[in-house]
C-alpha cells in the first residue's frame, strides 16, 4: 500500500482538477438558476447561489413543463426502441448471414456515417411534408430510427460470439430469427445498453430537427421549449438556467446509473478509442 501511495497521489493530482473543470459548468448553471435577475450580471460574479427557488416554479408554470417533459419522453423512447431494433437486425445480418454484396453494403452503410446530418434536413423535411407527418411525434424520431454507429457496434459484438452457438442452435432446429431472439440478442445486452444510453442522450438533447418539424407546443420537446425564455428584446438567464438544469438532470442520473454498462459494452466489442 505504501508503494502505491505516490502513484495514487499523482493520479488524483491530475484527476481532481480535470473533474472540477468538467463539473464547474453544471455547478455554475445551478448557481445561475438560483440567483436573482439583477445579480447575474454583477461583477465580480456571485459564486454561491442566492436560493431563489421560485425560479423553478416560474419555469414549471410558464412553458407547460409537464407537457414538454412528456413529449420528450415519448419521442426519446421511440427513437431508442427503433434504433435498438434496426441496429440489432442489421448488425446481425452483417455479422452472421451470407448474402451477395455484403461487404459493399456494409461499406455503403459506413459511408453514410461521413455525411453531415445537416445535409439530410431538407430532403427529410420534404418527405415528411408530403406524407403529412409535420408537427407529429413520429416525425421527430422515425427519420432518425437507424444509427450507423449502432449497426457497427452490434456487428462487432456479434462477431465475437463463438460459431459453436449457431451450430448448436441449428441442431435444435433454430433459424436466424429464433437464434437472434433467444441467444444472440440476450448475450449482446452490454452493446444494446450502450446504444440505448447514447440514443437516449442524443434524443433528449435534440433541438434542431424538432424545431424544424414542429410548430406547436403540443408535440415539442424540452430543448425547443427552452427557447421560450429568449425574448426579442431580452433574455431571462435565471429562468433559462433553471430550465436547462431541469432538462440536464435526467441525463446525469441515467448516465451515473448506466456508466458501467456503457464502458463495458464498448470494451466488449473490441473497439478502442
C-alpha positions in Angstrom: 0.0 0.0 0.0 2.8 2.4 0.8 4.3 1.8 -2.6 1.1 2.7 -4.3 0.5 5.9 -2.4 2.8 8.1 -4.6 1.2 6.8 -7.8 -2.3 7.4 -6.4 -1.3 10.8 -5.3 0.0 11.8 -8.7 -3.2 10.3 -10.3 -5.5 12.3 -8.0 -3.4 15.4 -8.6 -4.3 15.3 -12.2 -7.8 13.8 -11.9 -9.3 16.3 -9.4 -8.6 19.5 -11.4 -9.9 17.7 -14.5 -13.1 16.6 -12.7 -13.5 20.1 -11.4 -13.2 21.6 -14.9 -16.0 19.3 -16.1 -18.3 19.8 -13.1 -17.9 23.6 -12.9 -20.3 24.3 -15.8 -23.0 22.2 -14.1 -22.4 24.0 -10.8 -22.4 27.4 -12.5 -25.7 26.6 -14.2 -27.2 25.7 -10.8 -25.9 28.9 -9.3 -27.4 31.0 -12.1 -30.7 29.2 -11.8 -30.9 30.1 -8.1 -29.9 33.8 -8.4 -31.9 37.0 -8.9 -32.0 38.5 -12.3 -30.2 41.7 -11.2 -27.4 39.7 -9.6 -26.4 37.6 -12.6 -24.7 40.4 -14.5 -22.8 41.8 -11.5 -19.1 41.8 -11.4 -17.4 40.0 -9.7 -20.0 37.3 -10.0 -21.5 35.5 -7.1 -20.0 32.0 -6.8 -22.7 30.9 -4.3 -26.4 30.6 -5.0 -28.9 33.1 -3.5 -31.5 30.3 -3.3 -34.2 31.9 -5.4 -36.2 28.6 -5.7 -39.2 30.4 -7.2 -37.3 30.5 -10.5 -38.0 26.8 -10.9 -41.7 27.4 -10.0 -41.9 30.1 -12.7 -40.3 27.8 -15.3 -42.6 24.9 -14.4 -45.7 27.1 -15.0 -44.6 29.3 -17.8 -44.0 26.8 -20.6 -46.2 23.9 -19.6 -43.2 21.9 -18.4 -45.0 18.7 -17.7 -46.3 18.6 -21.3 -42.9 19.2 -22.8 -41.4 16.6 -20.5 -43.9 14.0 -21.6 -43.3 14.9 -25.3 -39.5 14.4 -24.7 -40.0 11.1 -23.1 -42.3 9.9 -25.9 -40.0 10.9 -28.7 -36.8 9.7 -27.0 -38.3 6.3 -26.1 -39.5 5.9 -29.7 -36.0 6.8 -31.0 -34.3 4.4 -28.6 -36.5 1.4 -29.3 -36.4 1.9 -33.1 -32.6 2.3 -33.2 -32.1 -0.8 -31.0 -34.3 -2.9 -33.3 -32.7 -1.7 -36.6 -29.2 -1.9 -35.1 -29.7 -5.5 -33.9 -31.2 -6.8 -37.1 -28.7 -5.0 -39.4 -25.7 -5.8 -37.1 -26.6 -9.5 -37.0 -27.1 -9.7 -40.8 -23.7 -8.1 -41.5 -22.0 -10.3 -38.9 -23.6 -13.8 -39.2 -25.5 -14.0 -42.5 -24.2 -14.6 -46.0 -25.7 -12.7 -48.9 -24.5 -11.2 -52.2 -22.8 -7.8 -51.8 -22.5 -7.9 -48.1 -19.1 -6.2 -48.0 -20.2 -3.5 -50.4 -23.4 -2.9 -48.5 -21.6 -2.6 -45.2 -19.1 -0.2 -46.7 -22.0 1.9 -48.0 -23.5 2.0 -44.5 -20.2 3.2 -43.1 -20.0 5.8 -45.8 -23.3 7.3 -44.7 -21.6 8.0 -41.3 -19.4 10.6 -43.1 -22.4 12.5 -44.4 -23.2 15.5 -42.1 -26.7 15.4 -40.6 -27.4 18.9 -41.9 -27.3 17.6 -45.5 -30.3 15.4 -44.9 -32.5 18.1 -43.2 -34.2 19.4 -46.4 -34.8 16.0 -48.1 -36.3 14.6 -44.9 -38.4 17.7 -44.3 -39.8 17.5 -47.9 -40.6 13.8 -47.4 -42.4 14.4 -44.1 -44.4 17.2 -45.5 -45.6 15.1 -48.4 -46.8 12.3 -46.2 -48.4 14.7 -43.7 -46.2 14.0 -40.7 -45.2 17.5 -39.8 -45.9 18.6 -36.2 -46.3 15.0 -35.0 -44.4 12.7 -32.6 -43.2 10.2 -35.2 -41.7 13.0 -37.3 -39.2 13.6 -34.5 -37.8 10.0 -34.3 -38.7 7.9 -37.3 -36.3 9.6 -39.7 -33.6 9.0 -37.1 -34.5 5.4 -36.4 -31.3 3.9 -37.8 -27.8 4.5 -36.4 -24.7 3.7 -38.3 -22.7 3.5 -35.1 -25.3 1.2 -33.6 -25.2 -1.1 -36.6 -21.4 -1.2 -36.4 -21.3 -1.8 -32.7 -23.8 -4.7 -32.9 -21.9 -6.2 -35.8 -18.7 -6.1 -33.8 -20.3 -7.7 -30.8 -22.0 -10.5 -32.9 -18.6 -11.3 -34.5 -17.2 -12.1 -31.0 -19.8 -14.8 -30.4 -18.5 -18.3 -31.0 -19.8 -20.1 -34.0 -20.5 -23.2 -31.9 -23.6 -21.4 -30.5 -25.1 -21.1 -34.0 -24.2 -24.6 -34.9 -25.8 -26.0 -31.7 -28.9 -23.8 -32.3 -29.2 -25.3 -35.9 -29.2 -28.8 -34.5 -32.1 -27.8 -32.3 -34.0 -26.5 -35.3 -33.4 -22.8 -34.8 -33.4 -20.4 -37.7 -31.7 -17.0 -37.8 -34.6 -15.1 -36.2 -35.0 -17.6 -33.3 -31.3 -17.7 -32.7 -31.1 -13.9 -32.7 -34.0 -13.6 -30.3 -33.2 -16.4 -27.9 -29.4 -16.5 -27.9 -27.5 -13.7 -29.7 -29.6 -10.7 -28.6 -29.5 -11.6 -24.8 -25.8 -12.1 -25.0 -25.4 -8.7 -26.7 -27.1 -6.9 -23.8 -24.0 -4.8 -22.9 -23.9 -3.4 -26.5 -27.6 -2.8 -26.5 -27.4 -0.9 -23.3 -24.6 1.2 -24.8 -26.7 2.0 -27.9 -29.8 2.8 -25.7 -27.8 5.2 -23.5 -26.2 7.0 -26.4 -29.5 7.3 -28.2 -31.2 8.5 -25.1 -28.7 11.3 -24.7 -29.0 12.3 -28.3 -32.8 12.1 -28.3 -33.1 14.0 -25.1 -30.8 16.8 -26.3 -32.3 17.0 -29.8 -33.1 20.6 -30.8 -32.6 21.4 -34.5 -34.7 18.7 -36.0 -37.6 19.0 -33.6 -37.5 22.8 -34.1 -37.8 22.3 -37.9 -40.6 19.7 -38.0 -42.8 21.0 -35.1 -44.8 24.2 -34.9 -46.8 23.9 -31.7 -46.1 23.1 -28.0 -48.4 20.1 -28.3 -45.6 17.9 -29.6 -42.5 19.9 -29.0 -39.7 18.6 -26.6 -37.9 20.3 -23.7 -35.0 21.7 -25.7 -37.3 23.6 -28.0 -39.4 24.8 -25.1 -36.3 26.4 -23.5 -36.3 28.9 -26.4 -39.4 30.5 -24.7 -37.1 32.3 -22.3 -35.2 34.1 -25.1 -37.3 37.1 -26.0 -36.9 39.6 -28.8 -35.7 42.4 -26.5 -34.1 40.5 -23.7 -33.4 37.1 -22.2 -34.2 35.7 -18.7 -30.9 34.0 -17.9 -32.0 32.8 -14.5 -35.1 31.1 -15.9 -33.1 29.7 -18.9 -30.6 28.3 -16.5 -33.3 26.7 -14.3 -34.9 25.1 -17.3 -31.6 23.9 -18.6 -30.7 22.4 -15.2 -34.0 20.5 -15.0 -33.5 19.3 -18.6 -29.9 18.1 -17.9 -30.7 16.4 -14.6 -32.3 13.2 -16.1 -29.4 12.7 -18.4 -26.9 12.9 -15.4 -29.0 10.4 -13.4 -29.2 7.9 -16.3 -25.5 8.2 -17.1 -24.4 7.7 -13.5 -26.6 4.6 -13.3 -25.5 3.1 -16.6 -21.9 4.2 -16.9 -20.5 0.8 -16.1 -22.6 -0.8 -18.8 -21.6 1.9 -21.2 -17.9 1.3 -20.7 -18.3 -2.5 -20.6 -20.4 -2.5 -23.8 -17.8 -0.6 -25.8 -14.9 -2.6 -24.4 -16.5 -5.9 -25.1 -16.8 -5.2 -28.8 -13.1 -4.7 -29.2 -13.4 -1.0 -30.2 -10.7 1.2 -28.8 -10.9 4.9 -28.8 
